[in-house]
Amino acid sequence: MLLHKNFHIPNDVVMTVLKRSDRASLPPPGYLNVSEASLRAGLRFPPSADLVEILRRCGVCLSQLSYRAMLVTVGLIALFRDRGLC
């Protein structure tokens, strides 16, 4: 698929389009909602396991973060790793 190639998404990742009844902030169990804007801004897959864990603990979906918020979070993860804090 073109999206897989252009945005470096592994071929085993299955993508679907939201239905009218779906909400980006409430993905179905086992799914992750990602906007096209996030992909165009530089989001790549798979996302960092630390980023996924932080989002899970905070009850936040990846699609709810702005690109800048995601960069800050990933930057903090890198800083904490560098300082031996995680």
PDB file of N, CA, C and O in Angstrom, chain B, residues numbered from 101:
ATOM      1  N   MET B 101       0.833  -1.197   0.000  1.00  0.00           N
ATOM      2  CA  MET B 101       0.000   0.000   0.000  1.00  0.00           C
ATOM      3  C   MET B 101       0.868   1.248   0.000  1.00  0.00           C
ATOM      4  O   MET B 101       1.980   1.259   0.528  1.00  0.00           O
ATOM      5  N   LEU B 102       0.341   2.273  -0.593  1.00  0.00           N
ATOM      6  CA  LEU B 102       1.063   3.532  -0.683  1.00  0.00           C
ATOM      7  C   LEU B 102       1.308   4.150   0.694  1.00  0.00           C
ATOM      8  O   LEU B 102       2.394   4.665   0.958  1.00  0.00           O
ATOM      9  N   LEU B 103       0.302   4.102   1.572  1.00  0.00           N
ATOM     10  CA  LEU B 103       0.481   4.645   2.927  1.00  0.00           C
ATOM     11  C   LEU B 103       1.576   3.900   3.674  1.00  0.00           C
ATOM     12  O   LEU B 103       2.392   4.522   4.355  1.00  0.00           O
ATOM     13  N   HIS B 104       1.603   2.591   3.558  1.00  0.00           N
ATOM     14  CA  HIS B 104       2.640   1.801   4.229  1.00  0.00           C
ATOM     15  C   HIS B 104       4.017   2.259   3.774  1.00  0.00           C
ATOM     16  O   HIS B 104       4.915   2.445   4.595  1.00  0.00           O
ATOM     17  N   LYS B 105       4.185   2.439   2.482  1.00  0.00           N
ATOM     18  CA  LYS B 105       5.489   2.826   1.927  1.00  0.00           C
ATOM     19  C   LYS B 105       5.843   4.266   2.295  1.00  0.00           C
ATOM     20  O   LYS B 105       6.951   4.531   2.763  1.00  0.00           O
ATOM     21  N   ASN B 106       4.920   5.186   2.089  1.00  0.00           N
ATOM     22  CA  ASN B 106       5.215   6.603   2.313  1.00  0.00           C
ATOM     23  C   ASN B 106       5.475   6.956   3.768  1.00  0.00           C
ATOM     24  O   ASN B 106       6.266   7.852   4.062  1.00  0.00           O
ATOM     25  N   PHE B 107       4.808   6.250   4.685  1.00  0.00           N
ATOM     26  CA  PHE B 107       4.930   6.601   6.097  1.00  0.00           C
ATOM     27  C   PHE B 107       5.628   5.519   6.917  1.00  0.00           C
ATOM     28  O   PHE B 107       5.555   5.525   8.146  1.00  0.00           O
ATOM     29  N   HIS B 108       6.304   4.589   6.236  1.00  0.00           N
ATOM     30  CA  HIS B 108       7.112   3.556   6.901  1.00  0.00           C
ATOM     31  C   HIS B 108       6.295   2.738   7.894  1.00  0.00           C
ATOM     32  O   HIS B 108       6.761   2.440   8.994  1.00  0.00           O
ATOM     33  N   ILE B 109       5.085   2.380   7.508  1.00  0.00           N
ATOM     34  CA  ILE B 109       4.210   1.570   8.348  1.00  0.00           C
ATOM     35  C   ILE B 109       4.446   0.108   7.991  1.00  0.00           C
ATOM     36  O   ILE B 109       4.351  -0.254   6.819  1.00  0.00           O
ATOM     37  N   PRO B 110       4.752  -0.744   8.973  1.00  0.00           N
ATOM     38  CA  PRO B 110       4.981  -2.163   8.669  1.00  0.00           C
ATOM     39  C   PRO B 110       3.791  -2.770   7.927  1.00  0.00           C
ATOM     40  O   PRO B 110       2.642  -2.403   8.173  1.00  0.00           O
ATOM     41  N   ASN B 111       4.075  -3.694   7.024  1.00  0.00           N
ATOM     42  CA  ASN B 111       3.035  -4.320   6.203  1.00  0.00           C
ATOM     43  C   ASN B 111       2.033  -5.119   7.022  1.00  0.00           C
ATOM     44  O   ASN B 111       0.905  -5.322   6.571  1.00  0.00           O
ATOM     45  N   ASP B 112       2.407  -5.578   8.211  1.00  0.00           N
ATOM     46  CA  ASP B 112       1.471  -6.366   9.010  1.00  0.00           C
ATOM     47  C   ASP B 112       0.485  -5.500   9.809  1.00  0.00           C
ATOM     48  O   ASP B 112      -0.387  -6.032  10.496  1.00  0.00           O
ATOM     49  N   VAL B 113       0.618  -4.172   9.723  1.00  0.00           N
ATOM     50  CA  VAL B 113      -0.327  -3.268  10.386  1.00  0.00           C
ATOM     51  C   VAL B 113      -1.548  -3.121   9.483  1.00  0.00           C
ATOM     52  O   VAL B 113      -1.439  -2.717   8.325  1.00  0.00           O
ATOM     53  N   VAL B 114      -2.709  -3.457  10.037  1.00  0.00           N
ATOM     54  CA  VAL B 114      -3.960  -3.367   9.286  1.00  0.00           C
ATOM     55  C   VAL B 114      -4.583  -1.995   9.533  1.00  0.00           C
ATOM     56  O   VAL B 114      -4.743  -1.571  10.677  1.00  0.00           O
ATOM     57  N   MET B 115      -4.929  -1.313   8.451  1.00  0.00           N
ATOM     58  CA  MET B 115      -5.532   0.010   8.578  1.00  0.00           C
ATOM     59  C   MET B 115      -6.989  -0.053   8.139  1.00  0.00           C
ATOM     60  O   MET B 115      -7.340  -0.741   7.181  1.00  0.00           O
ATOM     61  N   THR B 116      -7.821   0.678   8.860  1.00  0.00           N
ATOM     62  CA  THR B 116      -9.236   0.783   8.507  1.00  0.00           C
ATOM     63  C   THR B 116      -9.638   2.245   8.567  1.00  0.00           C
ATOM     64  O   THR B 116      -8.956   3.064   9.183  1.00  0.00           O
ATOM     65  N   VAL B 117     -10.731   2.559   7.934  1.00  0.00           N
ATOM     66  CA  VAL B 117     -11.278   3.916   7.963  1.00  0.00           C
ATOM     67  C   VAL B 117     -12.389   3.933   9.007  1.00  0.00           C
ATOM     68  O   VAL B 117     -13.191   3.004   9.097  1.00  0.00           O
ATOM     69  N   LEU B 118     -12.419   5.014   9.797  1.00  0.00           N
ATOM     70  CA  LEU B 118     -13.451   5.145  10.816  1.00  0.00           C
ATOM     71  C   LEU B 118     -14.844   5.171  10.186  1.00  0.00           C
ATOM     72  O   LEU B 118     -15.042   5.706   9.096  1.00  0.00           O
ATOM     73  N   LYS B 119     -15.792   4.585  10.894  1.00  0.00           N
ATOM     74  CA  LYS B 119     -17.199   4.672  10.498  1.00  0.00           C
ATOM     75  C   LYS B 119     -17.764   5.966  11.073  1.00  0.00           C
ATOM     76  O   LYS B 119     -17.160   6.577  11.955  1.00  0.00           O
ATOM     77  N   ARG B 120     -18.901   6.372  10.580  1.00  0.00           N
ATOM     78  CA  ARG B 120     -19.522   7.601  11.100  1.00  0.00           C
ATOM     79  C   ARG B 120     -19.803   7.505  12.597  1.00  0.00           C
ATOM     80  O   ARG B 120     -19.766   8.515  13.300  1.00  0.00           O
ATOM     81  N   SER B 121     -20.079   6.314  13.082  1.00  0.00           N
ATOM     82  CA  SER B 121     -20.398   6.139  14.497  1.00  0.00           C
ATOM     83  C   SER B 121     -19.150   6.091  15.380  1.00  0.00           C
ATOM     84  O   SER B 121     -19.266   6.196  16.601  1.00  0.00           O
ATOM     85  N   ASP B 122     -17.962   5.936  14.794  1.00  0.00           N
ATOM     86  CA  ASP B 122     -16.714   5.871  15.562  1.00  0.00           C
ATOM     87  C   ASP B 122     -16.278   7.274  15.982  1.00  0.00           C
ATOM     88  O   ASP B 122     -16.601   8.267  15.329  1.00  0.00           O
ATOM     89  N   ARG B 123     -15.552   7.328  17.069  1.00  0.00           N
ATOM     90  CA  ARG B 123     -14.991   8.586  17.563  1.00  0.00           C
ATOM     91  C   ARG B 123     -13.489   8.401  17.739  1.00  0.00           C
ATOM     92  O   ARG B 123     -13.038   7.382  18.261  1.00  0.00           O
ATOM     93  N   ALA B 124     -12.719   9.391  17.301  1.00  0.00           N
ATOM     94  CA  ALA B 124     -11.258   9.297  17.382  1.00  0.00           C
ATOM     95  C   ALA B 124     -10.772   9.141  18.815  1.00  0.00           C
ATOM     96  O   ALA B 124      -9.758   8.487  19.054  1.00  0.00           O
ATOM     97  N   SER B 125     -11.473   9.726  19.759  1.00  0.00           N
ATOM     98  CA  SER B 125     -11.044   9.655  21.158  1.00  0.00           C
ATOM     99  C   SER B 125     -11.442   8.345  21.832  1.00  0.00           C
ATOM    100  O   SER B 125     -11.023   8.084  22.959  1.00  0.00           O
ATOM    101  N   LEU B 126     -12.242   7.520  21.164  1.00  0.00           N
ATOM    102  CA  LEU B 126     -12.673   6.236  21.720  1.00  0.00           C
ATOM    103  C   LEU B 126     -12.448   5.122  20.702  1.00  0.00           C
ATOM    104  O   LEU B 126     -13.404   4.610  20.120  1.00  0.00           O
ATOM    105  N   PRO B 127     -11.189   4.743  20.484  1.00  0.00           N
ATOM    106  CA  PRO B 127     -10.942   3.683  19.502  1.00  0.00           C
ATOM    107  C   PRO B 127     -11.482   2.347  19.997  1.00  0.00           C
ATOM    108  O   PRO B 127     -11.522   2.104  21.203  1.00  0.00           O
ATOM    109  N   PRO B 128     -11.899   1.478  19.077  1.00  0.00           N
ATOM    110  CA  PRO B 128     -12.330   0.142  19.490  1.00  0.00           C
ATOM    111  C   PRO B 128     -11.183  -0.588  20.185  1.00  0.00           C
ATOM    112  O   PRO B 128     -10.022  -0.295  19.902  1.00  0.00           O
ATOM    113  N   PRO B 129     -11.469  -1.519  21.075  1.00  0.00           N
ATOM    114  CA  PRO B 129     -10.410  -2.270  21.752  1.00  0.00           C
ATOM    115  C   PRO B 129      -9.452  -2.896  20.741  1.00  0.00           C
ATOM    116  O   PRO B 129      -9.878  -3.512  19.764  1.00  0.00           O
ATOM    117  N   GLY B 130      -8.165  -2.730  20.986  1.00  0.00           N
ATOM    118  CA  GLY B 130      -7.151  -3.296  20.110  1.00  0.00           C
ATOM    119  C   GLY B 130      -6.772  -2.416  18.935  1.00  0.00           C
ATOM    120  O   GLY B 130      -5.913  -2.789  18.136  1.00  0.00           O
ATOM    121  N   TYR B 131      -7.401  -1.246  18.816  1.00  0.00           N
ATOM    122  CA  TYR B 131      -7.117  -0.341  17.702  1.00  0.00           C
ATOM    123  C   TYR B 131      -6.451   0.930  18.199  1.00  0.00           C
ATOM    124  O   TYR B 131      -6.554   1.281  19.374  1.00  0.00           O
ATOM    125  N   LEU B 132      -5.774   1.606  17.301  1.00  0.00           N
ATOM    126  CA  LEU B 132      -5.109   2.865  17.586  1.00  0.00           C
ATOM    127  C   LEU B 132      -5.526   3.826  16.488  1.00  0.00           C
ATOM    128  O   LEU B 132      -5.350   3.520  15.308  1.00  0.00           O
ATOM    129  N   ASN B 133      -6.068   4.966  16.839  1.00  0.00           N
ATOM    130  CA  ASN B 133      -6.466   5.963  15.851  1.00  0.00           C
ATOM    131  C   ASN B 133      -5.316   6.923  15.611  1.00  0.00           C
ATOM    132  O   ASN B 133      -4.715   7.440  16.552  1.00  0.00           O
ATOM    133  N   VAL B 134      -5.021   7.152  14.353  1.00  0.00           N
ATOM    134  CA  VAL B 134      -3.953   8.062  13.965  1.00  0.00           C
ATOM    135  C   VAL B 134      -4.468   8.939  12.838  1.00  0.00           C
ATOM    136  O   VAL B 134      -5.063   8.445  11.880  1.00  0.00           O
ATOM    137  N   SER B 135      -4.241  10.231  12.951  1.00  0.00           N
ATOM    138  CA  SER B 135      -4.708  11.138  11.907  1.00  0.00           C
ATOM    139  C   SER B 135      -3.667  11.249  10.796  1.00  0.00           C
ATOM    140  O   SER B 135      -2.477  11.017  11.005  1.00  0.00           O
ATOM    141  N   GLU B 136      -4.141  11.604   9.635  1.00  0.00           N
ATOM    142  CA  GLU B 136      -3.243  11.828   8.501  1.00  0.00           C
ATOM    143  C   GLU B 136      -2.266  12.953   8.825  1.00  0.00           C
ATOM    144  O   GLU B 136      -1.106  12.908   8.416  1.00  0.00           O
ATOM    145  N   ALA B 137      -2.732  13.960   9.558  1.00  0.00           N
ATOM    146  CA  ALA B 137      -1.869  15.084   9.928  1.00  0.00           C
ATOM    147  C   ALA B 137      -0.683  14.613  10.765  1.00  0.00           C
ATOM    148  O   ALA B 137       0.428  15.114  10.592  1.00  0.00           O
ATOM    149  N   SER B 138      -0.902  13.657  11.668  1.00  0.00           N
ATOM    150  CA  SER B 138       0.200  13.124  12.475  1.00  0.00           C
ATOM    151  C   SER B 138       1.226  12.416  11.600  1.00  0.00           C
ATOM    152  O   SER B 138       2.431  12.551  11.811  1.00  0.00           O
ATOM    153  N   LEU B 139       0.748  11.667  10.626  1.00  0.00           N
ATOM    154  CA  LEU B 139       1.667  10.982   9.706  1.00  0.00           C
ATOM    155  C   LEU B 139       2.459  11.991   8.884  1.00  0.00           C
ATOM    156  O   LEU B 139       3.667  11.838   8.702  1.00  0.00           O
ATOM    157  N   ARG B 140       1.787  13.006   8.395  1.00  0.00           N
ATOM    158  CA  ARG B 140       2.473  14.033   7.607  1.00  0.00           C
ATOM    159  C   ARG B 140       3.458  14.833   8.463  1.00  0.00           C
ATOM    160  O   ARG B 140       4.445  15.361   7.951  1.00  0.00           O
ATOM    161  N   ALA B 141       3.183  14.920   9.776  1.00  0.00           N
ATOM    162  CA  ALA B 141       4.065  15.654  10.684  1.00  0.00           C
ATOM    163  C   ALA B 141       5.299  14.861  11.079  1.00  0.00           C
ATOM    164  O   ALA B 141       6.237  15.418  11.649  1.00  0.00           O
ATOM    165  N   GLY B 142       5.310  13.553  10.781  1.00  0.00           N
ATOM    166  CA  GLY B 142       6.513  12.779  11.059  1.00  0.00           C
ATOM    167  C   GLY B 142       6.337  11.566  11.952  1.00  0.00           C
ATOM    168  O   GLY B 142       7.323  10.896  12.257  1.00  0.00           O
ATOM    169  N   LEU B 143       5.126  11.256  12.385  1.00  0.00           N
ATOM    170  CA  LEU B 143       4.904  10.070  13.207  1.00  0.00           C
ATOM    171  C   LEU B 143       5.266   8.824  12.413  1.00  0.00           C
ATOM    172  O   LEU B 143       4.855   8.683  11.261  1.00  0.00           O
ATOM    173  N   ARG B 144       6.024   7.927  13.010  1.00  0.00           N
ATOM    174  CA  ARG B 144       6.417   6.684  12.358  1.00  0.00           C
ATOM    175  C   ARG B 144       6.050   5.511  13.245  1.00  0.00           C
ATOM    176  O   ARG B 144       5.844   5.658  14.449  1.00  0.00           O
ATOM    177  N   PHE B 145       5.972   4.351  12.626  1.00  0.00           N
ATOM    178  CA  PHE B 145       5.559   3.144  13.336  1.00  0.00           C
ATOM    179  C   PHE B 145       6.675   2.127  13.346  1.00  0.00           C
ATOM    180  O   PHE B 145       7.474   2.087  12.411  1.00  0.00           O
ATOM    181  N   PRO B 146       6.753   1.311  14.364  1.00  0.00           N
ATOM    182  CA  PRO B 146       5.892   1.355  15.549  1.00  0.00           C
ATOM    183  C   PRO B 146       6.307   2.499  16.456  1.00  0.00           C
ATOM    184  O   PRO B 146       7.487   2.845  16.513  1.00  0.00           O
ATOM    185  N   PRO B 147       5.350   3.095  17.171  1.00  0.00           N
ATOM    186  CA  PRO B 147       5.715   4.144  18.124  1.00  0.00           C
ATOM    187  C   PRO B 147       6.530   3.535  19.263  1.00  0.00           C
ATOM    188  O   PRO B 147       6.459   2.334  19.527  1.00  0.00           O
ATOM    189  N   SER B 148       7.284   4.370  19.915  1.00  0.00           N
ATOM    190  CA  SER B 148       8.107   3.943  21.048  1.00  0.00           C
ATOM    191  C   SER B 148       7.256   3.218  22.088  1.00  0.00           C
ATOM    192  O   SER B 148       6.161   3.671  22.422  1.00  0.00           O
ATOM    193  N   ALA B 149       7.756   2.095  22.598  1.00  0.00           N
ATOM    194  CA  ALA B 149       7.041   1.350  23.642  1.00  0.00           C
ATOM    195  C   ALA B 149       6.837   2.218  24.875  1.00  0.00           C
ATOM    196  O   ALA B 149       5.812   2.112  25.547  1.00  0.00           O
ATOM    197  N   ASP B 150       7.811   3.077  25.176  1.00  0.00           N
ATOM    198  CA  ASP B 150       7.674   3.990  26.321  1.00  0.00           C
ATOM    199  C   ASP B 150       6.555   4.996  26.086  1.00  0.00           C
ATOM    200  O   ASP B 150       5.796   5.309  27.003  1.00  0.00           O
ATOM    201  N   LEU B 151       6.450   5.504  24.859  1.00  0.00           N
ATOM    202  CA  LEU B 151       5.379   6.436  24.536  1.00  0.00           C
ATOM    203  C   LEU B 151       4.020   5.762  24.679  1.00  0.00           C
ATOM    204  O   LEU B 151       3.091   6.345  25.238  1.00  0.00           O
ATOM    205  N   VAL B 152       3.905   4.552  24.182  1.00  0.00           N
ATOM    206  CA  VAL B 152       2.650   3.805  24.283  1.00  0.00           C
ATOM    207  C   VAL B 152       2.289   3.566  25.747  1.00  0.00           C
ATOM    208  O   VAL B 152       1.122   3.688  26.120  1.00  0.00           O
ATOM    209  N   GLU B 153       3.270   3.229  26.577  1.00  0.00           N
ATOM    210  CA  GLU B 153       3.015   2.975  27.997  1.00  0.00           C
ATOM    211  C   GLU B 153       2.567   4.248  28.719  1.00  0.00           C
ATOM    212  O   GLU B 153       1.648   4.204  29.537  1.00  0.00           O
ATOM    213  N   ILE B 154       3.200   5.364  28.425  1.00  0.00           N
ATOM    214  CA  ILE B 154       2.811   6.634  29.044  1.00  0.00           C
ATOM    215  C   ILE B 154       1.379   6.984  28.664  1.00  0.00           C
ATOM    216  O   ILE B 154       0.588   7.388  29.516  1.00  0.00           O
ATOM    217  N   LEU B 155       1.048   6.830  27.389  1.00  0.00           N
ATOM    218  CA  LEU B 155      -0.308   7.129  26.930  1.00  0.00           C
ATOM    219  C   LEU B 155      -1.322   6.206  27.600  1.00  0.00           C
ATOM    220  O   LEU B 155      -2.398   6.648  28.006  1.00  0.00           O
ATOM    221  N   ARG B 156      -0.978   4.929  27.714  1.00  0.00           N
ATOM    222  CA  ARG B 156      -1.880   3.959  28.343  1.00  0.00           C
ATOM    223  C   ARG B 156      -2.140   4.334  29.794  1.00  0.00           C
ATOM    224  O   ARG B 156      -3.284   4.331  30.248  1.00  0.00           O
ATOM    225  N   ARG B 157      -1.073   4.658  30.522  1.00  0.00           N
ATOM    226  CA  ARG B 157      -1.229   5.012  31.937  1.00  0.00           C
ATOM    227  C   ARG B 157      -2.022   6.296  32.139  1.00  0.00           C
ATOM    228  O   ARG B 157      -2.717   6.453  33.143  1.00  0.00           O
ATOM    229  N   CYS B 158      -1.914   7.212  31.183  1.00  0.00           N
ATOM    230  CA  CYS B 158      -2.640   8.482  31.278  1.00  0.00           C
ATOM    231  C   CYS B 158      -4.044   8.392  30.696  1.00  0.00           C
ATOM    232  O   CYS B 158      -4.834   9.328  30.820  1.00  0.00           O
ATOM    233  N   GLY B 159      -4.353   7.264  30.063  1.00  0.00           N
ATOM    234  CA  GLY B 159      -5.674   7.116  29.448  1.00  0.00           C
ATOM    235  C   GLY B 159      -5.877   8.011  28.244  1.00  0.00           C
ATOM    236  O   GLY B 159      -6.982   8.490  27.989  1.00  0.00           O
ATOM    237  N   VAL B 160      -4.800   8.233  27.504  1.00  0.00           N
ATOM    238  CA  VAL B 160      -4.832   9.126  26.349  1.00  0.00           C
ATOM    239  C   VAL B 160      -4.531   8.325  25.085  1.00  0.00           C
ATOM    240  O   VAL B 160      -3.662   7.453  25.086  1.00  0.00           O
ATOM    241  N   CYS B 161      -5.250   8.625  24.018  1.00  0.00           N
ATOM    242  CA  CYS B 161      -4.989   7.999  22.721  1.00  0.00           C
ATOM    243  C   CYS B 161      -3.914   8.790  21.996  1.00  0.00           C
ATOM    244  O   CYS B 161      -3.820  10.007  22.152  1.00  0.00           O
ATOM    245  N   LEU B 162      -3.112   8.108  21.211  1.00  0.00           N
ATOM    246  CA  LEU B 162      -2.075   8.763  20.427  1.00  0.00           C
ATOM    247  C   LEU B 162      -2.673   9.863  19.558  1.00  0.00           C
ATOM    248  O   LEU B 162      -2.056  10.911  19.371  1.00  0.00           O
ATOM    249  N   SER B 163      -3.854   9.633  19.034  1.00  0.00           N
ATOM    250  CA  SER B 163      -4.487  10.622  18.155  1.00  0.00           C
ATOM    251  C   SER B 163      -4.906  11.890  18.898  1.00  0.00           C
ATOM    252  O   SER B 163      -5.218  12.897  18.262  1.00  0.00           O
ATOM    253  N   GLN B 164      -4.920  11.858  20.228  1.00  0.00           N
ATOM    254  CA  GLN B 164      -5.284  13.039  21.003  1.00  0.00           C
ATOM    255  C   GLN B 164      -4.110  13.992  21.209  1.00  0.00           C
ATOM    256  O   GLN B 164      -4.303  15.143  21.600  1.00  0.00           O
ATOM    257  N   LEU B 165      -2.900  13.517  20.947  1.00  0.00           N
ATOM    258  CA  LEU B 165      -1.720  14.364  21.124  1.00  0.00           C
ATOM    259  C   LEU B 165      -1.461  15.173  19.865  1.00  0.00           C
ATOM    260  O   LEU B 165      -1.589  14.667  18.750  1.00  0.00           O
ATOM    261  N   SER B 166      -1.099  16.417  20.053  1.00  0.00           N
ATOM    262  CA  SER B 166      -0.620  17.187  18.911  1.00  0.00           C
ATOM    263  C   SER B 166       0.794  16.701  18.604  1.00  0.00           C
ATOM    264  O   SER B 166       1.426  16.041  19.429  1.00  0.00           O
ATOM    265  N   TYR B 167       1.270  17.024  17.440  1.00  0.00           N
ATOM    266  CA  TYR B 167       2.616  16.600  17.065  1.00  0.00           C
ATOM    267  C   TYR B 167       3.638  17.154  18.052  1.00  0.00           C
ATOM    268  O   TYR B 167       4.562  16.446  18.451  1.00  0.00           O
ATOM    269  N   ARG B 168       3.479  18.403  18.443  1.00  0.00           N
ATOM    270  CA  ARG B 168       4.431  19.005  19.381  1.00  0.00           C
ATOM    271  C   ARG B 168       4.396  18.333  20.746  1.00  0.00           C
ATOM    272  O   ARG B 168       5.438  18.132  21.369  1.00  0.00           O
ATOM    273  N   ALA B 169       3.205  17.988  21.211  1.00  0.00           N
ATOM    274  CA  ALA B 169       3.095  17.288  22.497  1.00  0.00           C
ATOM    275  C   ALA B 169       3.784  15.932  22.418  1.00  0.00           C
ATOM    276  O   ALA B 169       4.432  15.501  23.372  1.00  0.00           O
ATOM    277  N   MET B 170       3.644  15.265  21.286  1.00  0.00           N
ATOM    278  CA  MET B 170       4.298  13.971  21.105  1.00  0.00           C
ATOM    279  C   MET B 170       5.821  14.147  21.111  1.00  0.00           C
ATOM    280  O   MET B 170       6.533  13.348  21.718  1.00  0.00           O
ATOM    281  N   LEU B 171       6.319  15.186  20.440  1.00  0.00           N
ATOM    282  CA  LEU B 171       7.758  15.442  20.423  1.00  0.00           C
ATOM    283  C   LEU B 171       8.301  15.720  21.816  1.00  0.00           C
ATOM    284  O   LEU B 171       9.368  15.224  22.178  1.00  0.00           O
ATOM    285  N   VAL B 172       7.573  16.510  22.602  1.00  0.00           N
ATOM    286  CA  VAL B 172       7.997  16.811  23.970  1.00  0.00           C
ATOM    287  C   VAL B 172       8.041  15.529  24.799  1.00  0.00           C
ATOM    288  O   VAL B 172       8.997  15.300  25.542  1.00  0.00           O
ATOM    289  N   THR B 173       7.019  14.703  24.676  1.00  0.00           N
ATOM    290  CA  THR B 173       6.959  13.452  25.436  1.00  0.00           C
ATOM    291  C   THR B 173       8.117  12.538  25.059  1.00  0.00           C
ATOM    292  O   THR B 173       8.787  11.992  25.936  1.00  0.00           O
ATOM    293  N   VAL B 174       8.356  12.368  23.772  1.00  0.00           N
ATOM    294  CA  VAL B 174       9.461  11.515  23.319  1.00  0.00           C
ATOM    295  C   VAL B 174      10.799  12.118  23.746  1.00  0.00           C
ATOM    296  O   VAL B 174      11.722  11.386  24.103  1.00  0.00           O
ATOM    297  N   GLY B 175      10.909  13.445  23.712  1.00  0.00           N
ATOM    298  CA  GLY B 175      12.127  14.111  24.177  1.00  0.00           C
ATOM    299  C   GLY B 175      12.383  13.869  25.655  1.00  0.00           C
ATOM    300  O   GLY B 175      13.522  13.646  26.065  1.00  0.00           O
ATOM    301  N   LEU B 176      11.323  13.914  26.455  1.00  0.00           N
ATOM    302  CA  LEU B 176      11.470  13.627  27.890  1.00  0.00           C
ATOM    303  C   LEU B 176      11.878  12.179  28.132  1.00  0.00           C
ATOM    304  O   LEU B 176      12.687  11.897  29.016  1.00  0.00           O
ATOM    305  N   ILE B 177      11.322  11.266  27.352  1.00  0.00           N
ATOM    306  CA  ILE B 177      11.714   9.857  27.473  1.00  0.00           C
ATOM    307  C   ILE B 177      13.214   9.723  27.196  1.00  0.00           C
ATOM    308  O   ILE B 177      13.925   9.044  27.938  1.00  0.00           O
ATOM    309  N   ALA B 178      13.691  10.366  26.136  1.00  0.00           N
ATOM    310  CA  ALA B 178      15.122  10.306  25.796  1.00  0.00           C
ATOM    311  C   ALA B 178      15.973  10.917  26.907  1.00  0.00           C
ATOM    312  O   ALA B 178      17.027  10.379  27.248  1.00  0.00           O
ATOM    313  N   LEU B 179      15.524  12.033  27.470  1.00  0.00           N
ATOM    314  CA  LEU B 179      16.262  12.677  28.562  1.00  0.00           C
ATOM    315  C   LEU B 179      16.331  11.767  29.779  1.00  0.00           C
ATOM    316  O   LEU B 179      17.398  11.599  30.370  1.00  0.00           O
ATOM    317  N   PHE B 180      15.197  11.176  30.159  1.00  0.00           N
ATOM    318  CA  PHE B 180      15.180  10.278  31.314  1.00  0.00           C
ATOM    319  C   PHE B 180      16.078   9.069  31.086  1.00  0.00           C
ATOM    320  O   PHE B 180      16.786   8.649  32.002  1.00  0.00           O
ATOM    321  N   ARG B 181      16.062   8.509  29.893  1.00  0.00           N
ATOM    322  CA  ARG B 181      16.954   7.371  29.590  1.00  0.00           C
ATOM    323  C   ARG B 181      18.413   7.790  29.698  1.00  0.00           C
ATOM    324  O   ARG B 181      19.239   7.060  30.245  1.00  0.00           O
ATOM    325  N   ASP B 182      18.726   8.976  29.169  1.00  0.00           N
ATOM    326  CA  ASP B 182      20.096   9.473  29.197  1.00  0.00           C
ATOM    327  C   ASP B 182      20.587   9.663  30.630  1.00  0.00           C
ATOM    328  O   ASP B 182      21.765   9.458  30.921  1.00  0.00           O
ATOM    329  N   ARG B 183      19.685  10.053  31.515  1.00  0.00           N
ATOM    330  CA  ARG B 183      20.027  10.301  32.933  1.00  0.00           C
ATOM    331  C   ARG B 183      19.904   9.044  33.788  1.00  0.00           C
ATOM    332  O   ARG B 183      20.159   9.077  34.992  1.00  0.00           O
ATOM    333  N   GLY B 184      19.508   7.923  33.152  1.00  0.00           N
ATOM    334  CA  GLY B 184      19.398   6.667  33.888  1.00  0.00           C
ATOM    335  C   GLY B 184      18.167   6.588  34.776  1.00  0.00           C
ATOM    336  O   GLY B 184      18.150   5.831  35.747  1.00  0.00           O
ATOM    337  N   LEU B 185      17.140   7.358  34.454  1.00  0.00           N
ATOM    338  CA  LEU B 185      15.944   7.394  35.281  1.00  0.00           C
ATOM    339  C   LEU B 185      14.867   6.414  34.824  1.00  0.00           C
ATOM    340  O   LEU B 185      13.854   6.256  35.505  1.00  0.00           O
ATOM    341  N   CYS B 186      15.065   5.767  33.703  1.00  0.00           N
ATOM    342  CA  CYS B 186      14.090   4.764  33.254  1.00  0.00           C
ATOM    343  C   CYS B 186      14.785   3.695  32.447  1.00  0.00           C
ATOM    344  O   CYS B 186      14.139   2.759  31.977  1.00  0.00           O
TER     345      CYS B 186
END
